């Protein structure tokens, strides 16, 4: 949005959050650092926030832009999501393609009520809810060590089925990212969700935006254009390599 309309009383939670977390105000500079996990310092790993050199398409710190319902894809904070054919069984009970999300569904004190509730009180990285410091879905590794090991208590699995996206024990039909009966989400569980997806919104379908510190994209492509989906044929194509190792360059798949 280019302009904002001041509201004397907010109708929705996000409208209050946008007073500070959008271009309505002067956005602060953001330099990801890291966090302590009890054993030592862990690098933040949010390369998409602190690097704007192509082929990386950076995340925006303007969350009104990220969640704008005219964006190609976005988590449903300001409006229902666009991906209306996501399988019902891919969601945790209580969530569906028709759900709306509060900012505080993800940003919340992970150890409340012991230390109080609220989106500015979490001891975890980026004020996240969840059972892990940092939450593995937000940590990417560029050293080729295989990435994080996911835990069912991570933030993303409050809404999305761990047994679909990680363990693969659910039917492959619970994800549209599959090659016939081959669950491609489960095949990529060695990496973080954030390696391939933006958390808030993306100019590409399905929140796709590859972390180019981990994923190498074909020449002439960007972190978003390296994945394409042809809705007419149902065929998706990835033109990437992970950790500089060819990982299906020009690989096509179809459910």
LINZI-V244020 format. One record per run of one state. SS is the DSSP state (~ for helix, > for strand, _ for the rest). FROM is the first residue (numbers start at 1). TO is the last residue. If there is no record, write none. Layout:
SS,FROM,TO / SS,FROM,TO
This chain:
_,1,12 / ~,13,17 / _,18,33 / >,34,36 / _,37,40 / >,41,43 / _,44,46 / ~,47,50 / _,51,62 / ~,63,66 / _,67,72 / >,73,74 / _,75,87 / ~,88,90 / >,91,91 / _,92,102 / ~,103,106 / >,107,107 / _,108,124 / ~,125,127 / >,128,128 / _,129,135 / ~,136,138 / _,139,154 / ~,155,158 / _,159,159 / >,160,160 / _,161,161 / ~,162,165 / _,166,171 / ~,172,174 / _,175,177 / >,178,179 / _,180,181 / >,182,183 / ~,184,187 / _,188,192 / ~,193,196 / >,197,197 / _,198,200 / >,201,202 / _,203,204 / ~,205,207 / >,208,208 / _,209,214 / >,215,217 / _,218,226 / >,227,230 / _,231,234 / >,235,238 / _,239,239 / >,240,242 / _,243,244 / >,245,246 / _,247,250 / >,251,254 / _,255,255
